[in-house]
Amino acid sequence: MNRLATPAQLRASFLRWALFVVPAVVLLGYLSGTLAGSSGDNPWFQMLEKPATFPPPVTFGIVWTLLYAMMGFALAMICAAWGARYQLPAILAFCIQLALNLAWSPTFFAAHQITGALFILVLLDLAVLLTMVLFFKVRRAAGLLLIPYLLWVLFATLLNWQFLDLNPDADGATPSAAVQRFEI
């Protein structure tokens, strides 16, 4: 049997993909959140009643950075899997789920559409599941790297639903300019 590439060439291909894809995915996630104003300082978000399951705000930056990096490494594995049968569908599924992921922050934090954000998350749940299945068909390790992401997105769906349940009047609302912040 003839090999098209040596193991060293395959590792080099993965590293080249990883050096490009991992920072790109992390940067896109950062830009989506930052440009949408997705922080605890967002006036509209501050006025919302928080569910009991809402973790400390610092958790989100740490978790999302790790998840975006893991997503990037998983995608790099798929991109480096030359000739794999499901490579192109896996990459397309990844792009779709990433677009849904990046759309959530502007929908929730900038547009204040809690219901619309919940709809995006339900679609994202399904898209991540499909992406995982396709990644497993190409590279098992790539599929395994997406498991924490799927679990976090399912948790985010629960949180989004709880925010909607606790704050039905805030869905689509704009924050009042009269909000003042006092620190003691």
C-alpha atoms as one frame of an Amber mdcrd trajectory, in Angstrom:
protein
   0.000   0.000   0.000   1.347   3.415  -0.939   0.920   6.370   1.384   0.049
   9.739   0.008   1.603  11.506   2.997   3.973  10.518   5.756   2.938  10.842
   9.422   5.284  13.833   9.714   3.580  15.538   6.770   0.161  14.894   8.319
   1.289  16.403  11.656   2.697  19.431   9.839  -0.591  19.864   7.979  -2.525
  19.762  11.274  -0.168  22.294  12.857  -0.522  24.687   9.925  -4.299  24.436
  10.110  -4.269  24.839  13.898  -2.067  27.942  13.734  -4.638  29.580  11.481
  -7.966  28.139  12.640  -7.634  28.259  16.443  -6.849  31.996  16.653  -9.496
  32.752  14.009 -12.261  30.942  15.925 -11.213  32.503  19.260 -11.042  35.969
  17.668 -14.472  35.619  16.023 -16.002  34.575  19.344 -14.335  37.478  21.133
 -15.477  39.998  18.511 -19.067  38.718  18.557 -19.297  39.112  22.323 -17.421
  42.403  22.541 -19.231  44.158  19.689 -22.602  43.033  21.079 -21.802  44.399
  24.538 -22.104  41.009  26.193 -20.755  41.854  29.603 -22.104  42.292  33.079
 -21.892  46.073  32.522 -24.597  46.001  29.843 -27.412  48.225  31.296 -30.192
  46.089  29.834 -28.591  42.902  31.173 -28.076  44.462  34.616 -31.802  45.102
  34.963 -32.686  41.462  34.248 -33.558  39.111  37.069 -30.919  36.362  37.060
 -31.842  32.689  37.424 -30.423  30.693  40.327 -28.355  28.629  37.866 -26.563
  31.730  36.519 -22.822  31.280  37.199 -20.470  34.112  38.202 -19.925  36.404
  35.190 -16.159  35.755  35.124 -16.961  32.128  34.242 -18.187  33.025  30.758
 -14.953  34.562  29.475 -12.878  31.649  30.738 -15.217  28.925  29.507 -15.824
  30.471  26.082 -12.119  31.019  25.455 -11.412  27.363  26.227 -14.369  26.170
  24.158 -13.442  28.304  21.141  -9.871  26.980  21.317 -11.135  23.389  21.497
 -13.484  24.051  18.581 -10.566  25.447  16.595  -8.388  22.402  17.284 -11.258
  20.091  16.322 -11.763  21.987  13.055  -8.013  21.880  12.350  -8.125  18.085
  12.700 -10.942  17.922  10.185  -9.263  20.331   7.756  -6.070  18.256   7.909
  -7.953  15.006   7.201  -7.232  15.020   3.472  -9.414  12.608   1.524 -11.781
  11.814   4.404 -15.245  10.966   3.147 -17.209  13.392   5.357 -14.618  16.176
   5.492 -16.530  18.780   3.439 -19.936  18.195   5.117 -18.207  18.366   8.521
 -16.566  21.695   7.664 -19.855  23.095   6.340 -21.720  21.957   9.466 -19.027
  23.602  11.599 -19.397  26.895   9.707 -23.187  26.835  10.139 -23.009  26.150
  13.866 -20.311  28.821  14.283 -22.499  31.370  12.477 -25.381  30.516  14.831
 -23.023  30.761  17.811 -21.779  34.184  16.719 -25.348  35.408  16.106 -26.479
  34.714  19.666 -24.631  37.552  21.474 -25.881  40.338  19.160 -29.410  38.933
  19.333 -29.478  38.665  23.121 -27.278  41.550  24.309 -27.566  44.124  21.501
 -31.087  43.517  20.163 -32.471  42.415  23.582 -34.389  39.620  21.873 -34.505
  36.877  24.500 -36.983  34.779  22.492 -34.984  35.187  19.279 -31.795  34.228
  21.146 -33.534  31.128  22.515 -34.569  30.145  18.981 -30.956  30.565  17.838
 -29.764  28.363  20.713 -32.197  25.573  19.862 -30.922  25.647  16.272 -27.357
  25.785  17.617 -27.979  22.719  19.802 -29.039  20.755  16.724 -26.224  22.141
  14.559 -23.556  21.273  17.158 -24.963  17.764  17.472 -24.834  17.309  13.680
 -21.308  18.752  13.583 -20.218  16.328  16.309 -21.629  13.342  14.427 -19.819
  14.374  11.244 -16.593  15.129  13.136 -16.723  11.655  14.721 -16.997  10.158
  11.230 -13.852  11.974  10.128 -11.710  12.026  13.309 -12.908  10.599  16.615
 -10.703  13.000  18.604 -12.297  15.976  16.832 -15.756  14.781  17.830 -14.631
  14.280  21.418 -13.312  17.852  21.573 -16.835  19.129  20.857 -18.525  17.320
  23.770 -17.830  20.092  26.351 -19.074  22.642  23.812 -22.348  20.764  23.314
 -22.842  20.503  27.085 -22.175  24.238  27.565 -24.523  25.192  24.717 -27.261
  23.017  26.235 -26.661  24.793  29.563 -26.818  28.156  27.744 -30.166  27.110
  26.262 -31.476  26.383  29.750 -30.179  29.734  31.028 -31.720  31.602  28.093
 -35.084  29.926  28.725 -34.842  30.814  32.437 -34.042  34.451  31.579 -37.115
  34.563  29.341 -39.271  32.954  32.036 -38.078  35.400  34.723 -38.098  38.506
  32.479 -40.944  38.246  29.941 -41.347  42.043  29.797 -37.645  42.559  28.989
 -37.889  40.653  25.701 -37.203  43.300  23.069 -37.131  46.111  25.645 -34.678
  48.965  25.535 -33.035  50.068  28.760 -34.139  53.339  30.226 -31.685  56.198
  29.962 -32.640  57.070  33.570 -30.733  54.098  34.995 -28.162  55.213  37.504
 -25.477  53.179  39.113 -24.354  53.798  42.674 -21.410  52.073  44.284 -20.924
  52.163  48.019
